[in-house]
Amino acid sequence: MSFFDIVSFVLIIIAVIFEYYYIYTLIKSKMGKYPPFIPTKKAMLQEITEAASSVLSAPDFKNVVEPGCGDARILKTLAMAYPQHSFVGYEWDYVPYFLAKLKTRKFKNIKIKRQNFMTADYTSTHLVVLFTGNEIAQELSAKLRQDLPKGAIVISESFELPNFTCLKMQETGKKNHFFLDQKLYIYQA
């Protein structure tokens, strides 16, 4: 076997693995109902941290949840800025789940759970930070409306939540990976 044959074989194996992963995640996400893993850009991390500061600057202990946390970059950013609070991320997909576990392994105040966020309990949550997608926004919005305690804050990146009244909408003037206008919608339960 030549070097070219070996490289070709390795590339074919990698392509098959990625194709299998793509089909698996498409089926597992209920045929695209749940949004794919999309990392939040660094510029948006700053916007989200500023929006969350009004809730997390308070001295009393807060629980922060990110449904569909991906690689946990939002949780990690908030946990570094506000180490006195507790952070939980829910992720059903194996690859982002393992990335999140790896990236947050040194943070004692972050827990990453491999679980569908629609089955999570939000009754003791003070702040929810999310990037949902239009397909799941209605269902998640109803779940959060039912579970969240009065006064809890929800920060949604780029997508509106239909069962909530928007307190504030921040335009950033930036586009994300899918050319969506990056806006932050801030709601209160």
MIBAKOL-270371 format. One record per atom (N, C-alpha, C): x, z, y; residue in three letters. Coordinates in steps of 0.1 Angstrom, whole numbers, padded with zeros to 4 digits, always signed. Layout:
BEGIN
XZYAla ...
% end
This chain:
BEGIN
+0008+0000-0012Met +0000+0000+0000Met +0009+0000+0012Met +0005-0008+0022Ser +0012-0009+0034Ser +0007+0002+0044Ser +0015+0004+0054Phe +0011+0013+0065Phe -0003+0009+0071Phe -0005-0004+0073Phe -0017-0009+0078Phe -0029-0005+0069Phe -0027-0007+0056Asp -0038-0003+0047Asp -0041+0011+0047Asp -0031+0020+0048Ile -0034+0034+0049Ile -0041+0038+0062Ile -0037+0032+0073Val -0044+0035+0086Val -0058+0030+0085Val -0060+0018+0080Ser -0074+0013+0078Ser -0083+0022+0070Ser -0077+0027+0059Phe -0085+0035+0050Phe -0088+0048+0057Phe -0079+0054+0064Val -0082+0067+0072Val -0093+0064+0082Val -0092+0053+0089Leu -0102+0050+0100Leu -0116+0048+0094Leu -0116+0042+0082Ile -0129+0040+0075Ile -0135+0053+0071Ile -0127+0062+0066Ile -0131+0076+0062Ile -0137+0083+0074Ile -0129+0082+0085Ile -0134+0089+0098Ile -0147+0083+0102Ile -0148+0070+0102Ala -0161+0063+0106Ala -0173+0068+0097Ala -0170+0069+0084Val -0181+0073+0075Val -0185+0087+0078Val -0175+0096+0080Ile -0178+0110+0084Ile -0187+0111+0096Ile -0183+0104+0107Phe -0190+0104+0119Phe -0204+0098+0117Phe -0206+0088+0110Glu -0219+0082+0107Glu -0228+0092+0099Glu -0222+0098+0089Tyr -0229+0109+0082Tyr -0234+0120+0092Tyr -0225+0124+0100Tyr -0228+0135+0110Tyr -0239+0130+0119Tyr -0238+0118+0124Tyr -0248+0113+0133Tyr -0262+0113+0126Tyr -0263+0108+0114Ile -0276+0107+0107Ile -0281+0121+0104Ile -0272+0130+0100Tyr -0276+0144+0097Tyr -0281+0151+0110Tyr -0275+0149+0121Thr -0280+0156+0133Thr -0293+0149+0138Thr -0294+0136+0136Leu -0306+0130+0141Leu -0318+0135+0132Leu -0317+0136+0119Ile -0327+0142+0111Ile -0330+0156+0114Ile -0319+0164+0115Lys -0320+0179+0117Lys -0326+0182+0131Lys -0324+0173+0141Ser -0330+0175+0154Ser -0344+0170+0155Ser -0351+0168+0144Lys -0364+0163+0143Lys -0365+0149+0150Lys -0356+0140+0146Met -0356+0126+0150Met -0354+0126+0165Met -0345+0134+0171Gly -0341+0133+0185Gly -0349+0142+0194Gly -0358+0150+0188Lys -0366+0159+0197Lys -0357+0169+0204Lys -0348+0175+0197Tyr -0338+0184+0203Tyr -0327+0176+0209Tyr -0323+0180+0221Pro -0312+0172+0228Pro -0299+0172+0221Pro -0291+0162+0222Pro -0277+0162+0216Pro -0268+0171+0223Pro -0257+0174+0217Phe -0246+0182+0223Phe -0240+0174+0235Phe -0242+0179+0247Ile -0237+0173+0259Ile -0230+0184+0267Ile -0216+0184+0268Pro -0209+0194+0275Pro -0213+0194+0290Pro -0215+0205+0296Thr -0217+0206+0311Thr -0204+0203+0318Thr -0205+0195+0329Lys -0193+0192+0337Lys -0189+0205+0345Lys -0176+0205+0348Lys -0170+0217+0355Lys -0177+0219+0368Lys -0181+0208+0375Ala -0187+0209+0389Ala -0201+0217+0387Ala -0208+0214+0376Met -0221+0220+0374Met -0219+0235+0370Met -0208+0238+0363Leu -0205+0252+0360Leu -0205+0261+0372Leu -0199+0256+0383Gln -0198+0263+0395Gln -0212+0265+0401Gln -0220+0254+0401Glu -0234+0255+0406Glu -0242+0265+0399Glu -0241+0265+0385Ile -0248+0274+0377Ile -0244+0289+0379Ile -0231+0291+0381Thr -0226+0304+0383Thr -0231+0310+0397Thr -0231+0301+0407Glu -0237+0305+0420Glu -0251+0308+0419Glu -0259+0300+0412Ala -0273+0302+0410Ala -0276+0315+0403Ala -0268+0318+0393Ala -0270+0330+0385Ala -0265+0343+0391Ala -0257+0342+0402Ser -0251+0353+0408Ser -0261+0363+0414Ser -0273+0358+0418Ser -0283+0368+0424Ser -0288+0377+0413Ser -0289+0372+0401Val -0294+0381+0390Val -0282+0389+0384Val -0270+0383+0382Leu -0259+0390+0375Leu -0251+0399+0384Leu -0253+0398+0397Ser -0245+0407+0407Ser -0251+0421+0407Ser -0263+0423+0402Ala -0269+0436+0402Ala -0261+0445+0392Ala -0259+0457+0395Pro -0251+0466+0387Pro -0257+0470+0373Pro -0270+0469+0372Asp -0276+0472+0359Asp -0273+0461+0349Asp -0273+0465+0336Phe -0270+0457+0325Phe -0280+0446+0323Phe -0276+0433+0321Lys -0285+0422+0319Lys -0282+0415+0306Lys -0292+0409+0300Asn -0291+0400+0288Asn -0292+0386+0293Asn -0283+0378+0289Val -0283+0364+0293Val -0283+0355+0280Val -0292+0345+0280Val -0294+0337+0268Val -0292+0322+0272Val -0285+0315+0263Glu -0285+0300+0265Glu -0290+0294+0252Glu -0302+0288+0253Pro -0307+0281+0241Pro -0300+0268+0240Pro -0295+0264+0229Gly -0288+0252+0227Gly -0275+0252+0235Gly -0266+0262+0232Cys -0255+0265+0240Cys -0243+0255+0238Cys -0244+0246+0228Gly -0233+0236+0226Gly -0220+0243+0224Gly -0210+0240+0232Asp -0197+0246+0230Asp -0195+0259+0238Asp -0206+0264+0244Ala -0206+0277+0251Ala -0199+0277+0264Ala -0196+0266+0270Arg -0188+0266+0282Arg -0196+0274+0294Arg -0209+0273+0294Ile -0217+0280+0304Ile -0216+0295+0302Ile -0218+0299+0289Leu -0217+0313+0286Leu -0203+0319+0289Leu -0193+0311+0285Lys -0179+0316+0287Lys -0176+0317+0302Lys -0181+0308+0310Thr -0179+0309+0325Thr -0186+0321+0331Thr -0198+0323+0327Leu -0206+0334+0332Leu -0200+0348+0327Leu -0196+0348+0314Ala -0190+0360+0309Ala -0177+0364+0316Ala -0169+0354+0320Met -0157+0357+0327Met -0160+0363+0341Met -0170+0357+0347Ala -0174+0362+0361Ala -0181+0375+0360Ala -0189+0378+0350Tyr -0197+0390+0349Tyr -0195+0397+0335Tyr -0184+0403+0333Pro -0181+0408+0319Pro -0190+0420+0315Pro -0197+0426+0325Gln -0205+0438+0322Gln -0218+0435+0315Gln -0222+0422+0314His -0234+0418+0308His -0232+0412+0294His -0244+0411+0287Ser -0244+0406+0273Ser -0249+0391+0273Ser -0242+0383+0265Phe -0245+0369+0265Phe -0247+0364+0251Phe -0258+0357+0249Val -0261+0351+0235Val -0264+0336+0236Val -0258+0329+0227Gly -0260+0315+0227Gly -0266+0311+0213Gly -0276+0302+0213Tyr -0282+0297+0201Tyr -0278+0282+0199Tyr -0273+0279+0188Glu -0269+0265+0185Glu -0272+0263+0170Glu -0279+0252+0167Trp -0283+0249+0153Trp -0273+0239+0146Trp -0266+0231+0155Asp -0257+0221+0150Asp -0243+0227+0146Asp -0238+0224+0134Tyr -0226+0230+0130Tyr -0214+0227+0139Tyr -0212+0215+0143Val -0200+0212+0151Val -0199+0220+0164Val -0210+0219+0173Pro -0209+0227+0185Pro -0209+0242+0182Pro -0216+0246+0172Tyr -0216+0260+0168Tyr -0202+0265+0166Tyr -0194+0258+0158Phe -0180+0262+0154Phe -0171+0261+0167Phe -0174+0251+0175Leu -0166+0250+0188Leu -0169+0263+0197Leu -0182+0266+0197Ala -0186+0278+0205Ala -0180+0291+0200Ala -0180+0292+0187Lys -0174+0304+0180Lys -0159+0305+0183Lys -0153+0294+0182Leu -0138+0293+0185Leu -0135+0296+0199Leu -0142+0290+0209Lys -0139+0292+0223Lys -0143+0306+0228Lys -0152+0313+0221Thr -0156+0326+0226Thr -0151+0338+0217Thr -0143+0335+0208Arg -0138+0345+0199Arg -0132+0358+0205Arg -0126+0356+0217Lys -0120+0367+0224Lys -0129+0375+0233Lys -0142+0370+0234Phe -0151+0377+0243Phe -0160+0386+0235Phe -0159+0399+0238Lys -0167+0409+0230Lys -0182+0409+0235Lys -0185+0403+0247Asn -0198+0403+0252Asn -0206+0390+0250Asn -0200+0381+0242Ile -0207+0369+0238Ile -0209+0368+0223Ile -0222+0365+0219Lys -0226+0363+0205Lys -0231+0349+0204Lys -0226+0342+0195Ile -0231+0328+0192Ile -0239+0329+0178Ile -0251+0325+0179Lys -0259+0325+0166Lys -0263+0311+0162Lys -0261+0308+0150Arg -0265+0295+0144Arg -0279+0296+0140Arg -0288+0292+0150Gln -0302+0294+0148Gln -0309+0284+0157Gln -0321+0280+0153Asn -0330+0272+0162Asn -0335+0280+0173Asn -0332+0276+0186Phe -0336+0285+0197Phe -0351+0286+0199Phe -0359+0278+0192Met -0374+0280+0193Met -0378+0292+0184Met -0370+0297+0175Thr -0373+0308+0167Thr -0367+0321+0173Thr -0360+0320+0184Ala -0353+0332+0190Ala -0363+0341+0197Ala -0359+0354+0199Asp -0367+0363+0206Asp -0361+0365+0220Asp -0369+0362+0230Tyr -0365+0363+0244Tyr -0371+0375+0251Tyr -0377+0384+0244Thr -0384+0395+0251Thr -0375+0405+0259Thr -0362+0405+0256Ser -0354+0414+0264Ser -0344+0406+0272Ser -0347+0394+0275Thr -0338+0385+0282Thr -0341+0386+0297Thr -0330+0387+0305His -0332+0387+0320His -0329+0374+0326His -0320+0366+0320Leu -0316+0353+0325Leu -0315+0343+0314Leu -0321+0331+0316Val -0320+0320+0306Val -0314+0308+0313Val -0303+0303+0308Val -0297+0291+0313Val -0298+0280+0303Val -0303+0268+0307Leu -0305+0258+0297Leu -0304+0244+0302Leu -0302+0235+0293Phe -0303+0220+0294Phe -0311+0215+0283Phe -0324+0212+0285Thr -0333+0210+0274Thr -0335+0195+0270Thr -0340+0187+0279Gly -0344+0174+0275Gly -0359+0173+0276Gly -0365+0162+0280Asn -0379+0160+0282Asn -0387+0163+0269Asn -0382+0159+0258Glu -0390+0160+0245Glu -0393+0174+0242Glu -0384+0184+0244Ile -0386+0198+0240Ile -0390+0207+0252Ile -0390+0202+0264Ala -0393+0210+0276Ala -0406+0217+0275Ala -0417+0210+0271Gln -0430+0215+0271Gln -0431+0227+0261Gln -0426+0225+0249Glu -0426+0235+0238Glu -0418+0247+0242Glu -0406+0245+0247Leu -0397+0256+0251Leu -0402+0263+0263Leu -0408+0256+0272Ser -0414+0262+0284Ser -0425+0272+0280Ser -0434+0268+0270Ala -0445+0276+0265Ala -0439+0289+0258Ala -0429+0287+0250Lys -0422+0298+0243Lys -0416+0308+0253Lys -0409+0303+0263Leu -0403+0312+0273Leu -0414+0319+0281Leu -0425+0312+0285Arg -0436+0318+0292Arg -0442+0330+0284Arg -0443+0328+0271Gln -0449+0338+0263Gln -0439+0350+0261Gln -0426+0347+0259Asp -0417+0358+0255Asp -0410+0365+0266Asp -0407+0358+0277Leu -0398+0364+0287Leu -0406+0376+0295Leu -0398+0387+0298Pro -0404+0397+0305Pro -0407+0393+0320Pro -0416+0400+0326Lys -0419+0396+0340Lys -0406+0398+0349Lys -0403+0389+0357Gly -0392+0389+0366Gly -0379+0382+0361Gly -0379+0378+0348Ala -0368+0371+0342Ala -0366+0358+0350Ala -0354+0354+0351Ile -0350+0341+0358Ile -0346+0330+0347Ile -0351+0318+0350Val -0347+0307+0342Val -0340+0296+0351Val -0328+0292+0347Ile -0321+0282+0354Ile -0320+0270+0344Ile -0326+0259+0348Ser -0327+0247+0340Ser -0319+0236+0347Ser -0309+0230+0339Glu -0301+0220+0344Glu -0307+0206+0342Glu -0311+0199+0352Ser -0316+0185+0352Ser -0330+0183+0348Ser -0336+0193+0341Phe -0350+0191+0336Phe -0359+0202+0341Phe -0372+0197+0345Glu -0382+0207+0349Glu -0389+0213+0337Glu -0394+0225+0339Leu -0401+0232+0329Leu -0416+0232+0333Leu -0425+0226+0325Pro -0439+0224+0330Pro -0447+0237+0331Pro -0444+0248+0324Asn -0453+0260+0325Asn -0448+0270+0335Asn -0439+0266+0344Phe -0433+0275+0354Phe -0435+0269+0368Phe -0436+0278+0378Thr -0435+0273+0391Thr -0421+0274+0396Thr -0416+0264+0402Cys -0402+0263+0406Cys -0400+0271+0419Cys -0391+0281+0418Leu -0388+0289+0430Leu -0378+0281+0439Leu -0369+0274+0433Lys -0359+0267+0441Lys -0354+0255+0433Lys -0352+0244+0439Met -0346+0233+0433Met -0333+0229+0441Met -0322+0229+0435Gln -0309+0226+0441Gln -0305+0212+0437Gln -0303+0203+0447Glu -0297+0190+0444Glu -0282+0191+0445Glu -0275+0185+0436Thr -0260+0186+0437Thr -0254+0173+0442Thr -0262+0162+0441Gly -0257+0149+0445Gly -0248+0142+0435Gly -0247+0148+0423Lys -0238+0143+0412Lys -0247+0138+0401Lys -0240+0130+0392Lys -0247+0125+0380Lys -0240+0131+0368Lys -0248+0133+0357Asn -0241+0138+0345Asn -0238+0126+0336Asn -0235+0129+0323His -0230+0119+0314His -0240+0108+0311His -0253+0111+0313Phe -0264+0101+0311Phe -0270+0097+0324Phe -0263+0098+0335Phe -0267+0093+0348Phe -0279+0100+0353Phe -0282+0112+0348Leu -0293+0120+0353Leu -0289+0126+0366Leu -0298+0127+0376Asp -0294+0135+0388Asp -0292+0150+0383Asp -0281+0155+0387Gln -0279+0169+0383Gln -0285+0178+0393Gln -0296+0184+0390Lys -0303+0193+0398Lys -0304+0206+0390Lys -0306+0217+0397Leu -0308+0230+0391Leu -0322+0234+0395Leu -0330+0237+0385Tyr -0344+0242+0388Tyr -0343+0257+0385Tyr -0348+0265+0394Ile -0348+0280+0392Ile -0362+0285+0392Ile -0365+0292+0381Tyr -0379+0297+0379Tyr -0378+0312+0377Tyr -0390+0319+0379Gln -0391+0333+0376Gln -0403+0335+0367Gln -0402+0343+0357Ala -0413+0346+0348Ala -0423+0355+0354Ala 
% end
